Amino acid sequence: MTSPISTSESSRRSLLKAGAAGLGMLAMPAIVRAQSTKLRIGFWPVAAGLPFFAAIEKGYFKEAGLDVEPLKFAGAQQVMEAMLAGRSDGSANGTGSANLAIGEIAQPGLFKIFCTNPSNAKFVLDEFITGKDSPIKTMADLKGKKVASGPGIQNMTLAKTMLERAGATGVSVSELPIGQHIASLVAGQVDACYTLEPTGTIGRMNGTTRVIEAGVVAKYILGDPMAPWHGGAASLTTEYIKKNPEVAKKFIAAYARGVELVRSKPEDARPYMKGYTAIEGPLTAEVPLASYMLYNEFTPAALGYFQKFYDLFTEKGIFEKKVPVEPLLYKA
């Protein structure tokens, strides 16, 4: 009679099998192992996320052996909250930098920024708009008016501060999803909106709205219309980078290919806004594009303007303490 296998021998065999499987995994090429590691990247549907959208659609991530899952959110705050909750591994460009900083205060060491999307009077993202036939001509004309702002603490704080600095006192500022800005102006519910592209371009193309002033954060917050406003940023959580350093490097390199495509061949990149934003058809050729700055391209001046932007939120009491920018940048 064949004796039954003892419990200890069975356990030993199980351990040997597990060890062999582990050695097999280690023997696999790095790119194959990377394919089993998913990156969940949060974004919200604004034009500034174009490098991310292009990198997905052009297959840059797949070519690097990466499995990237885009997670669409209604606003930048939700992107940050998903990172805090561990439901997302990072953010695409267009995610509010101040929203990310609030996450950093709540959980120090939460993320590292590897790319920003600076905008100004040339690379337009932010603007105040009004109805096409409105008598409002300047920011100062908004004194005592009703103004809608994009959602979230970053947009609301900026809108109120810019109106104050432009001499528009007594303004009633309300929070409203950006997708409703044009409709609210057409319906006469508000007199103007602080919004982000492509809203201004959509309103201009359908003949319902016009821009009062663009590149307003650079002018009224940073003090120079051509200053880089690092209002949005792409990031990875520090936890993900620590656990998967090589995968993180590959992701950032593939993302940088998306940035380079937008820089060098914007006409080829523009169509990839379709499906990720409300931008499609003729609008893809018209909407202004933001600029982009990778972590290894920052100059002392760029860091200074980024810090000035963050310091506003400290001054306004939104940040409970000063948030230094430089430690938040990714280091290869």
N, C-alpha and C positions, 0 to 999 in steps of 0.2 A: 504494500500500500504506500502510495506517495504521501509523505507527511505534509501537512499544510504549512504555508510560509508563515514564519513567526512575525509578530507585529513589528519587532525591531528591524527585521530584514526588509519588510515591506516599506517601512519608513526610510530605510537606507536607500532602497531603490528609487523611491519618490524623490529623494534629495538629489540622487545622481542624475535623474531625468531633468529635474529643474536646473541643475548645474549645467548640463549639456545644452539645454535650451538657452540659458543665459550666455554661454560661450558662443553659441550660434548667433545670437543677436550681436555680440561684440565683434564677431567676424564679418558681419554684414557691412557693406560699404556705407560710409557716413551719410551719403545722400539718400540711401534707402531708409536708414533709420530716421532721417529728418522727415521723410514723408509721413511717418506715423505720428508726428507731432503737429497738432492743429493750432493755428493762431486765430483767435477770434478778435476781430478789429472793429470797433464801433465807429460809426460815421453818422452825420446827419446831412440831408440832401441840399448841399450848397456847392457852388462851382469850385470853391477852394479845394475840395477833395479830389480834383481831377487826377493828380498823379497816382493816387490809390486806385481810382476807377480804371485808369489806363493800364496800370500794372496788372490788374486782374484780367482785363479783356485781352491784353496783348500776350498773356501767358507768362509774364516775367516771373511770377511767384512759382508757377508750376515748373518752369525751366530750372529753378533753383531747388526743386524737390520739396516745395512747401505746400501745405494744405491750408489755405487762408479762407476763413469764413467771414464775409462782410456782415456786420450787424447794423441794421438801420434803426436810428432813434429819432424821436421828434425834436430833440434839442441837444445842445452841448452838455447841459447839466445831466441829462440821462446817460450820455456817454461816460461821463466821469463817474456817476453813481454805479454803473455796471462794472467799471474797473475796481471801485472800492469793494463791491460785493463779490469780486472774483468771477463774475460772469463774462468778463471781457479781458483780453490780454493787452489791449492798447487802443489808441485812437488814430483816426486818419486826420489829415489836414482839414482845417475848417472847424475843428473842435476848439471852443473858446479857451484861450490860454489862462484866463482868470478862473474859469470853471475848473480847470485842472489844478490850479494853485489851491483852490478851496479843498480839493481832495487831498492835496499834499499836507495841508494844515490838519485835516481830520486824521490822516494816516501818514506821518512823516516817512519819506523814502518810498512813496507810492509808485512813482514813475520816473522815466527819463525821456526828455524831448530829443528827437533826432532830426526833426525838420519843422520849420515854421513857414507860414505863408504871409510874409509882410506885405502890407498894402499902403498906399498913399494916394496923392492926387493923380499919379500916373498909372499905377497898378490899382485900379479901383475895386473895392469891395464894399465899403461903407458909404452911406449917403442919407441925406434927408430928401424926401420927395413930397410933392403935393399934387393936387388935381391940375390937369392941363390948363384949365381956365381960371385957376385960383389967382387972386390978386397978390398972394404972398410971393415976394421976390427974393428976400434975404432971410437969413437965420433970425435976425433981430425982429423981423415981421411976425415971428411966431409968439411974441409976447402976449400972454393971456389966452393963447389958443389951446386946442385939444390935440395932443400928439400921441400916436401909438408908437411903441418900441417893440423890437424883436424880443422874444422870450428869454428869460434867464437873468441872473444877477449881473453878468457882464454887460449885456446890452442895456439893461435898465440904468445901471450906474453911469455908463458912458453917455447915454441920451440925456439924462438930467444934468450931468456936469457940463456937457457941451452947450446945452441950451443956456445954462447960467453964464458961461464964459462968453457966449455970443450976445449977451445982453437981453435974452428972451426970458424975462421974469414972469412969474405967475402962470407958468404953463402947467396944464394938467397932463401928466404922462401916464399912460396905461399900457399894460403888457398885452401883446397880441401876436399870435403866430404869424410868421412872415408871409405864409401863403395867403393870409387874409388881408394884407395891407392894401393892395390895390382895390379890392372890393369895398373895404371900409372907407376909402377916399371917394370912390364913385358914389357910394350911398350917403355921403356927407356925414358919416358918423365921427370922423376926425378931420382935422384941418391939414395934418401932415403926418409923416411916418419917418422914424429912424429905422432904416432897413438895410439889408445886405443884397448884393447882386445874386441872382439876376432880376430882382424885383423892379429896379429902375428901368432896365432894358425892356422887360416885358411891358411895362406901362407905356414906355415911349413907342414901342412897336405897335401896340394896339390903340394908341392915340388917347389914352385916358389919364396919364400922369406925366409929370416932368420933374427933373432933378433941381432942387434948390441949391444944393452944394454937395460935392462928392469929396472923398478923402478927408472927411471931417475929423476923424480921431487924430490923424497926423497933425492937423492944424491946431485944433483946440485943446488936445491933451498933451501932445508932444512938442508943440510950439513951432513946427516946421511942416508945411504941406507936403514936402518931399521926404520927410523922416519915415523910416520903416516902422509901421505899427505891426508888431508881432501878435496879432489878435487871435490867431489860430495856430494849432500845433499838432503834429503827428508824434505819437509817443508809444512806448512799450512799458508795461509795468516792470518795476525793478525785480519783482519776484520771478517773472518769466525770464528776464535776462539772466538772472543768477542760475536758474534751473536749466536753461537752454541757451548758453552763450553763443554757441556756433550757429544755432538756428536763428537767433536774433540777428547775428551779423549778416547771414544770408538774406533775411527778410529786409533789413535796412538797405543792403546793396541792391536788391531787386526793386525796392521802393524808389531808390535813387535813380534807377533806370526810367521809372515813370516820370520823375522830376525832369530828367534830361530830355525826355520826349516832349514834355510840355514846353520846355525852354527852347529847344531847337526846331521842333516841328509842331507848333501849336495847332496848325490846321489838321494834322493827323490825329492829335489827341482830343480835340474838341468833341467829336461825335461820341466819345465814351462817357459823356455826361448823361446820355440817354439811358434811362432805366434806373439810374441812381439818383437823379434829380428830376425836377419838372422841366428841365431844359432839353428841348429836342427840335428837330426841323430847322428852319431858318435862324432860330434863336441861338443855336449852338455856334454860329459864325459871328454873332453880334455881342454876346455877353463878355464883359471885360474879364481878363484873367489876372489872378493874383501873381505876385512874385513868389519865389521859394528860396529858403536858406537852409542848407544842411548843417548839421552839428559842427562839422569841420570847416565851415565857411564863415563863422561868426568873427567879427572884428570887435575891438574894444568899443567903438562907436555904436555898433549894432547892439551889443550887450547893454550899453548905457541907455539906449532908447527902450529896450525891453524892460530894464529895471525901472525906468521912469513910469512906464505903463503899470507895472505891478505896484509901485509905490502909491499910485492914485488910490488903489483899493485899500491900502493900509491907512491912508489919510482919511478916507471916507468911512473907516470903521468896518468895512466889509471883511478885510483880513484882520484877524485878531492880533497879528504880529507881522513884522516885515518878512517878506519871502524873497530871499536872494535867488537870482535867476541862474547864475553860473553853475551852482551845484546840481541844478535840475537838467543840465545838458548831458546827453549821452557821451560817454568816452569809449572809444573803440578799444 
